[in-house]
Amino acid sequence: MGRRLAAEHRVARDTFAEADDAIGTRLSQLCFEGPEEELVRTENAQPAILATSIAGYRAAAKEIELRPSWLAGHSLGEYTALVVAGALGFAAALRLVRLRGRLMQTAVPEGAGGMAAILGLTEDVVTTLCARVAGDDVVEPANFNGAGQIVIAGHRDAVARAIVAARDLGGRTLALPVSAPFHCRLMAPAAGPLARALDDVPIDPLAVPVVANVDAAPNTDPARVRPLLVSQVTAPVRWAESMAALAERGCRRAFEIGPGQGLTRLVQRMQLGIDAVAAGEGEGWAALASVA
């Protein structure tokens, strides 16, 4: 992850070196070489994805003078967006997301929680079925991703019950191989320590509006950054609403910069009139250059 960027772009190499210094580990080596079982641990995966995304953005900004009008990030990606907007320093953001990963991992005992994707049912139906099957447990929507995809999170047994209920209603389901039930009430133990860490981090003015996961609205107020990030820990990611909000404001091109193409595929399936391109590690830069 990020190896090609670092090999081809000096600014990307410098970004990974900066990341290594910021958290005091060879994060770059873990990104480029693994081992995968270490990379996918939440406390490593979060700074690794952030570092790779910022390396990609900086390379694109240098090579083709990319200048975004809006920024949005899914869950962890909101931190990347805030770094690009100038609200968070890169080093501070890396340390924050490493802590965020540790806190989220330890908020629930290993194996006690789970997540699943539900396809083909409406938000109201999924919200209702979660409430119906929860009992004394927690299971609730965690990501409203759009294009008929909703991710649920909570106690493992409650998630299993919700999967059965969704299938009974004609939905398709997929249990997700995650290490914790993110973006639900079970993450509450992580919120307080993250809030205290954020209090020690300077928040600078935002040069570009960032669409917040919690309310799906573009934010330019530095005073709102901390409470939005804390709320994000336990609140669902409103990605479908976020993309709709950008479409309503005239956004017609979207570029996914970072590892993977999942968000690009979601936006394409939403049919909002937004032309989405996965820039990856340089593959989509021709499209980026055409509107830079």
N, C-alpha and C positions, 0 to 999 in steps of 0.2 A: 504494500500500500504506500503510494507516494514515491516509490523508487524511481520510476521514469521521470517524474517531475524533478526530483533532485539531480538526476543524471543530466538532464537537458537544460536546467535553468539555475543559474547561480543564486537568484533571489530565493528560490525554493530550498536550495541547500542551506542557505543562511537562516531560513525560517526554521528548518528542522534543528539546526545547531542552537538557535535561540530557544527552542522548545526543550532541548536536552538540558541547557543551562537553567531554565526556569524551574524545572521540577527535579533536577539533580539525578536523572537517570538517562540511560541510552534509549530514549524513546524512539529515536530515528531507527536504530538497529532493530528494535522490536517491530516497527512498522514495515521495514524493508525485508526482514529475514524471519520474523517470528521468534519463538514458536507460536503457532496459532492459539494454543490453549492458554498462553499467557496474554496474548494480544486481545482476546475476546473477554477477558475479565473486565468487569465494568469500570474499575478504577484505572485500567490501562486503555480500554477502548475509547473512553470519553476524551481524554487528552489526545489520543492518537488521531481520532477523527477530526478534532478541532485543528490540530497541527497540519494535517494533510489538506484540510479545506482552506486554511489560511495560506498555506504554501501555494495551492492552486490559484487562489484569488490574487495573491501578490504577483505571481508569474503572469497571469492574464492582464492584470492592471499595467504591468511593465511592458509586456510584449505588444498589446493591442490597445492600451489606454482605456480599458474597460471602466466605465463610470455608471454605476447603477442609480436608478431613480428611486427604487424601493428595495428593501431587504426583508427576507423572511427566512426563518429556520425552524425545522421540525424538532421539537424537544431540545436536545443538546444543540441543535443547529441554531437556536436563538442566540446562544453565546457567540457562535461564529459571526452571526449577523451583527451583533453588538460590537464586536471587535472591528469589523469592517466599517461600521458606522462611526467609529472613534469613541464610543461610550466606554468601552473596556479596553485596558491595555492587554496585549497578547499574553505576556507572562502572567499577569494576574488572572486572566481568564483560564489559562492552563491549570494553574493551581486550584482555582475554584472548581473546575469540572472534575479534577482528580478527587478533590474532597467530596464533591457531589456524588461521584460514582461510589466512593467508599460508604457514604452515608446511606445511599439508596440500597446498596447491597446488604447492609447490616440492619436496615429498618425492619426486615421480616426474616425470621429464621430460614435458613436454606431449605428449600423443598416445600415450604409452607404456602408459597404463593404461585401464581401462574398467570399467563396471558393467552388470549386466543383472538384470532381474526374471525369476524363474522361477515359474510358476503351475502348480498341480496335482500337484506332486510332494512327497513327505515330506521332512522335514529330513534323515533318515538317507540317503535316496536322493541328495539334492543334495550332501550332504557327501561321499558316496562317489564320485559321478561327478566332482566337482571334483578329488579326489585322483587319480582315474584318468587324467584328461586333462591334468593340470598339467605333467607332464614336468619340465623344469628351470625352468619358470616358476612363478608364484604365481597361483592362483585359488582362492577359498574363500568360504564364506558370510559376508556382511557384515551383513545384517539378517534376523533371523527375525521377520517382521512378523505372522505369523498369517494365518488364513483362506486357507491354501494359498499364501501369497506369501512367497518367499524371494529376497533380493537377493544376488547374488554380486559379488565385486570381485577385481581382479588385473591381471596383464599383459593387454594388449589381445588378443593372439593366443590366450592361454589362455582368456579369457572367450569368445571366438568358438568355440573348441572345445567349451567347456562348453554353449554354446547349442545346438550341433548334437547333442551327446549328450543333452541334456534333451529336445529334440524327438523324438529317436529313441525315448525312453522314454514318449512321449505327453504331455510337458509343453508348456505354452505359454510363450513367451519374449518379452521386450521389452528391447532395448538401451536404456540410459538415457543421456540427453544431459548427462553430468556432466563436470566438469573434472578430476577425479582419482579414483582408486580408493579410496574411503574405507573405514575399518573393516576393513582387512586388514593383513597383515604389511608390505606396501609402504609403509605410513605410519610405520614405525619411526623414520625420521630426524626426524619431527616430535615424537616423544614426549619426548626429552631436553630440547630447548629449552622445550617447554610445561611440563615438570616444574619447570624452573628458574624460569620466570615465576610458576608457582603458588606456589613457595616464598616469593615476595615479597608474596603477597596474603593478608591476614587471612581466616581462616575462622571464622565465628561460630557459636554454637549454632543448630541447626535447630529452628525453632518447629513445623514440620510434617514428618513423614517424607517423604523423597524416594526413589522407587524408582530404583535405579541400573541403567543399561543393561547393565553388565557381568555382574551376578549376579542381576538381576531381583528383588532383595530391598529392602524399605523400609529406608532408612538414617537414623539420627538421630545418628550419631557424627561430630562435626566432624573428628576425626583421620582418618577414612576418605575424606573428600571428595577430597583431592588425589590419592591413589593410584587411586581409582576413575576420576577424570577423565583421568588419564594412561593408564590401561589402556584406557579407552574408545577411544582413538585407533586402536589396532590390533585391538581385540576386536570381535566382532559385537554388534550391538544386539539384545538379547533382549526384543523388544517383546511377543511373544505370551506369554512366560512372565511378563512384568511385569504385563500385564493380568489373567492368570490368578491371579497372586498377590494382586492387589487384590480380585478377585471372591471368592477364598477368605476374605478378611478382611472381607467384608460390603459391599464397595463396590457400589452399585446405580445411581449416577448419575455420569456422566463428562462434562466440558465441555472442549471444545477451544478455547482462547483464543489467537488469533494468526491469521496469514494462512493461508487454505486450510481444507480439510475432509478431508484424507487420513486422518488418524488416526481421526476420527469414523467414516468408512466402514469402516475396518479393524475397529474395536471392534464395530460393528454386525454385521459378517459373522462375527465370532468366536462369537457367540451364547453369551456368558458370563453372561447375566442382567444385564448393565450397560447401562443406557439412556444412549446417547451422543448428545450434542448439540454441533454446531459453533456457538459463540457469535459467531464472526466479529467484525465491527466494530459489534455491537449487535443483530444479527438474532435471536440466540438468547437474549437476556437475559430474556425473559419466562419461559423455562424455568429459567434460572438463578435468577430471583427466587423461583420457587416452592419452592426448597429452601434458599435463602440463610439 
